[in-house]
Amino acid sequence: LLVVNETVARWFGAARQDLEELPEGIMLAEAGWSVESQRALRLLQQEAETQSALVTREINAPLADGRAHDILVSAFPVIDGAGKAIAHGIAMTDITELRRVQAHLTQAQKMDALGRLAGGVAHDFNNIVGAIAGFARFIVEDTPENSDIHLYGERILTASTRAKQLIQQ
C-alpha cells in the first residue's frame, strides 16, 4: 500500500491518487529518479526494516521542476502489536534551499576569514614599516644633509611612506 501526501504529489508533478496506484519503483522511475537514487532508497528501506529503526540519508534526485534536489529521506519500520515490522514508512524533506544557504554561509565565512587574515598581515606589515621609518628618521636627523647615509635615510623614509599608503588601501 502506497500512501502519498500532497507535497510529494506536487514534487512528482502528479495527482496523489495517480501516484498511489503505481508501484513505488515505477513512481520513482516516472518521476525521473536515476537507478542509483532508486537503489539508494531501496537500501535505506531495507536497512530500516533490518534494524527495526529509523534510518536517514540524503539523496539527490529530480523533482517535477526538472532540477535535481537534495532530499533528506527517513525510512522507518511500521511495527505491529507483536513488535514485528509489517511495513515501512518514508518521510522526505527537500533540503535543497538549506544546502544552498549553507554553501553561501560557508563561502561568507571563508571570505571573512580571508579578510581577517589580510587585515592581520597588513597590521603586522605596518608595524614593521613603522619601525623601519623610525630608524630611517634617526639616520636623517643624526647625519649631515650632504652625506650618502643621509640620502639613503631619506630614500628609506620615502619608500616607507609609500608602503604605509599601500597598507591603508
Solvent accessible surface area in square Angstrom, and as a share of the most:
residue,aa,sasa,rsa
1,L,214,1.07
2,L,37,0.18
3,V,111,0.64
4,V,6,0.04
5,N,90,0.46
6,E,96,0.43
7,T,52,0.31
8,V,18,0.10
9,A,4,0.03
10,R,165,0.60
11,W,37,0.13
12,F,20,0.08
13,G,55,0.53
14,A,41,0.32
15,A,49,0.38
16,R,84,0.31
17,Q,109,0.48
18,D,81,0.42
19,L,9,0.04
20,E,50,0.22
21,E,140,0.63
22,L,50,0.25
23,P,80,0.51
24,E,44,0.20
25,G,34,0.33
26,I,84,0.43
27,M,9,0.04
28,L,4,0.02
29,A,54,0.42
30,E,126,0.57
31,A,20,0.16
32,G,45,0.43
33,W,8,0.03
34,S,58,0.37
35,V,117,0.67
36,E,140,0.63
37,S,9,0.06
38,Q,20,0.09
39,R,139,0.51
40,A,40,0.31
41,L,3,0.02
42,R,108,0.39
43,L,81,0.40
44,L,4,0.02
45,Q,14,0.06
46,Q,102,0.45
47,E,53,0.24
48,A,0,0.00
49,E,70,0.31
50,T,117,0.68
51,Q,105,0.47
52,S,65,0.42
53,A,40,0.31
54,L,116,0.58
55,V,8,0.05
56,T,54,0.31
57,R,116,0.42
58,E,85,0.38
59,I,11,0.05
60,N,85,0.43
61,A,1,0.01
62,P,34,0.21
63,L,11,0.06
64,A,60,0.46
65,D,81,0.42
66,G,61,0.59
67,R,146,0.53
68,A,61,0.47
69,H,13,0.06
70,D,35,0.18
71,I,0,0.00
72,L,62,0.31
73,V,0,0.00
74,S,21,0.14
75,A,0,0.00
76,F,74,0.31
77,P,18,0.11
78,V,60,0.35
79,I,77,0.39
80,D,48,0.25
81,G,93,0.89
82,A,94,0.73
83,G,53,0.51
84,K,135,0.57
85,A,34,0.27
86,I,108,0.55
87,A,50,0.39
88,H,62,0.28
89,G,13,0.13
90,I,53,0.27
91,A,52,0.40
92,M,39,0.18
93,T,75,0.43
94,D,49,0.26
95,I,12,0.06
96,T,34,0.20
97,E,99,0.44
98,L,90,0.45
99,R,78,0.28
100,R,138,0.50
101,V,70,0.40
102,Q,77,0.34
103,A,63,0.49
104,H,126,0.56
105,L,99,0.49
106,T,64,0.37
107,Q,96,0.43
108,A,49,0.38
109,Q,104,0.46
110,K,123,0.52
111,M,110,0.49
112,D,73,0.38
113,A,59,0.46
114,L,103,0.51
115,G,44,0.42
116,R,178,0.65
117,L,116,0.58
118,A,58,0.45
119,G,41,0.40
120,G,35,0.34
121,V,90,0.52
122,A,32,0.25
123,H,114,0.51
124,D,82,0.43
125,F,92,0.38
126,N,53,0.27
127,N,82,0.42
128,I,99,0.50
129,V,6,0.03
130,G,26,0.25
131,A,54,0.41
132,I,85,0.43
133,A,4,0.03
134,G,20,0.20
135,F,132,0.55
136,A,1,0.01
137,R,120,0.44
138,F,116,0.48
139,I,60,0.30
140,V,29,0.17
141,E,123,0.55
142,D,114,0.59
143,T,32,0.19
144,P,90,0.56
145,E,149,0.67
146,N,144,0.74
147,S,33,0.21
148,D,96,0.50
149,I,99,0.50
150,H,12,0.05
151,L,78,0.39
152,Y,114,0.43
153,G,0,0.00
154,E,73,0.33
155,R,145,0.53
156,I,65,0.33
157,L,37,0.18
158,T,71,0.41
159,A,54,0.42
160,S,8,0.05
161,T,71,0.41
162,R,151,0.55
163,A,22,0.17
164,K,64,0.27
165,Q,104,0.46
166,L,120,0.60
167,I,36,0.18
168,Q,151,0.67
169,Q,177,0.79
